[in-house]
C-alpha cells in the first residue's frame, strides 16, 4: 500500500482513507523498517515524520466523523504489540514549525507523486477532482 499524497487526503473515498489509517498504524508498529517498494522512502526519515503524516490522516477522519483511537495521537505509541519508543520532541517541534499549507510531510510527495497517486486511484475506478494549486 502507499501513503497517499497529502493533497488527496480530504478527497479520498472512505475505504482509501480508512485503509490509509491502517497502513500508518502498521508502519508505525511492527512493520517499521520492513521493506516494501512503495513505502521504503518513509524509512529514510524519522518515526516522528510518519507520526506527523498519520496525524493528518486522523484529522481528516475526525473531520468526517470517524473516531480513530486517541492512543495514535501519542507520537511514541506503536500499537498494542510493538514496544513504545521515546519520541524526539525537538524533531516534532521542527516538523510543526516547517509544516504550513505549502509544505508536505514527505519531500517525495511532489507533483509527480501526486499524478502517480491520481493514476493509481483511476486504475481502481476512483475519479478525484482536485485543484492542485490550493
C-alpha positions in Angstrom: 0.0 0.0 0.0 1.1 3.6 -0.5 0.9 6.7 1.5 -1.4 9.0 -0.5 -0.3 12.5 -1.3 -1.3 14.9 1.4 -3.4 17.0 -1.0 -5.6 13.9 -1.7 -6.4 13.1 1.9 -9.6 15.2 2.0 -10.7 13.8 -1.3 -10.2 10.1 -0.7 -13.2 7.8 -0.6 -14.0 6.2 2.8 -12.3 2.9 2.0 -9.0 4.5 1.0 -8.9 6.9 4.0 -9.6 4.2 6.5 -7.0 2.0 4.7 -4.5 4.8 5.0 -5.1 4.9 8.7 -4.5 1.1 9.0 -1.3 1.5 6.8 0.0 4.2 9.1 -0.7 2.1 12.2 1.1 -0.9 10.6 4.1 1.2 9.6 4.4 2.8 13.0 4.1 -0.6 14.6 5.9 -3.8 13.9 6.1 -3.1 10.1 8.6 -0.2 10.8 11.7 -0.8 8.7 10.3 -3.8 6.8 11.0 -3.3 3.1 8.1 -2.6 0.8 8.9 -0.9 -2.6 6.1 1.6 -2.4 6.8 3.0 1.1 10.5 2.4 1.5 11.2 6.2 1.4 9.4 6.5 4.7 12.2 4.7 6.5 14.7 7.3 5.4 13.0 9.7 7.8 12.2 9.7 11.5 9.3 7.9 13.1 8.2 11.4 14.1 7.7 12.3 10.5 5.4 9.3 10.0 3.5 10.3 13.1 3.0 13.8 11.6 1.6 12.3 8.4 -0.6 10.0 10.4 -2.0 13.0 12.3 -3.1 14.5 9.0 -4.9 11.2 8.2 -6.6 11.1 11.7 -7.6 14.8 11.4 -9.3 14.0 8.2 -11.0 11.0 9.8 -12.2 13.2 12.6 -13.5 15.8 10.2 -15.6 13.1 8.6 -17.0 11.8 11.9 -14.8 8.8 12.3 -13.1 8.2 15.7 -9.6 6.8 15.4 -8.2 5.5 18.7 -6.6 8.5 20.5 -3.7 6.3 21.5 -2.3 7.0 18.0 -2.0 10.7 18.8 0.9 9.9 21.1 4.0 10.0 18.8 5.7 7.2 20.8 2.7 4.8 20.5 3.4 1.9 18.2 0.3 -0.3 18.8 -0.6 -2.9 21.3 2.1 -5.4 20.2 5.0 -3.1 19.5 7.2 -1.5 22.2 6.8 2.2 22.7 9.7 4.4 21.6 10.7 7.7 23.1 10.0 10.4 20.5 12.3 13.3 19.8 10.1 16.2 20.8 12.6 18.7 19.3 12.0 16.9 16.0 8.3 17.1 16.4 8.6 20.8 17.1 10.7 21.3 14.0 8.1 19.4 11.9 5.3 21.6 13.3 7.3 24.8 12.5 8.1 23.7 8.9 4.6 22.5 8.2 2.5 25.1 6.5 -0.1 24.9 3.8 2.6 24.8 1.1 4.9 22.2 2.7 4.5 18.5 2.6 5.4 15.9 5.3 7.5 13.9 2.8 9.5 15.6 0.1 8.8 12.6 -2.2 5.2 13.7 -2.3 5.8 16.1 -5.2 3.7 16.8 -8.2 4.9 13.6 -10.0 3.9 11.6 -6.9 0.5 13.4 -6.9 0.0 12.5 -10.6 1.0 8.9 -9.8 -1.5 8.7 -6.9 -4.3 10.1 -9.2 -3.4 7.4 -11.8 -3.4 4.7 -9.1 -6.9 5.8 -8.0 -8.1 5.9 -11.6 -6.8 2.4 -12.0 -9.2 1.4 -9.1 -12.1 3.2 -10.9 -11.9 6.2 -8.5 -12.1 9.6 -10.1 -10.9 12.5 -7.9 -11.4 16.1 -8.9 -8.9 18.4 -7.3 -7.3 21.8 -7.9 -3.6 21.2 -7.1 -2.9 24.9 -6.8 -4.8 25.1 -3.5 
